[in-house]
Amino acid sequence: MAEKRIAILQSNYLPWKGYFDLIASVDEVVLFDHFQYTRRSWRNRNRIKTPQGVAWLTVPVLASPQRSTRISDVRIASPAWVDRHLKTLKMAYSRAPYLLEVHRLVEEELRRHRSGMLSDLNVALVKRICKYLGIATRVTTHEDYKPVDHRQLRLRDICLQAGASFYVSGPAAKSYLDESVLWRAGIGIEWFDYSNYPEYPQLWGPFVHEVSIVDLLASQGPHSASFLKCGAAPRESFRHARRGAPMNAQRAA
């Protein structure tokens, strides 16, 4: 039976290129928005480059969500933000060769979800951009799984329900993920490497990697995947050298 790799992410608004590379490295990504919403996070905003420097695009949400509010329960505020975002993108990337293509790519989803749920907007954009980049990874959401309501056990349950052999995560999770919970369930862990991305012709000053994927798309259009690891190598080469070894962990336990 083939090994299955899974990633579990919170949905982000127009995420950066590394987010899509991680998705491309696995067989299934679960956009799980039953996590607590945090203000001033990537859930409802991202950065682009402008003539005045790096700037934020922020989706307004209704009121101030309570501390326990889930991302999936956050509703978008006044729909007027859509025209502002589209205008800002046009101004920022007016000199980019694929501006019109990117504008068409995101406009339909922005207008369709302009006053709905934030999670629905983010998931729709991620799916649309994955399709444009040629990423064939299966995209599921929190609605497809019923894990226990516990941070560490939740990840384990989703992996088990999905039939995953390996859980793939960004390196930031090393500070809080209890790897032994997954190992004891027979699930290995791989850490995705975000280093050594190639630069591409980018507008407005020194190169900045940590901006929305729209920056790359506006510059490179249908050639964007060649500036991602998913476009430069087969899926097998994504694996980080450090992997969890379920059998070893079980013997050690």
JOBELFEN-V400962 format. One record per helix or strand of 2 or more residues. SS is the DSSP state (helix for helix, strand for strand). FROM is the first residue (numbers start at 1). TO is the last residue. Records with the same first field share a line. If there is no record, write none. Layout:
BEGIN
SS=FROM-TO ; FROM-TO
END
This chain:
BEGIN
strand=5-9 ; 28-31 ; 45-50 ; 53-58 ; 75-76 ; 138-141 ; 166-170 ; 188-192
helix=17-24 ; 71-73 ; 81-92 ; 99-112 ; 118-133 ; 142-144 ; 151-162 ; 171-175 ; 179-184 ; 213-227 ; 229-232 ; 235-238 ; 246-252
END
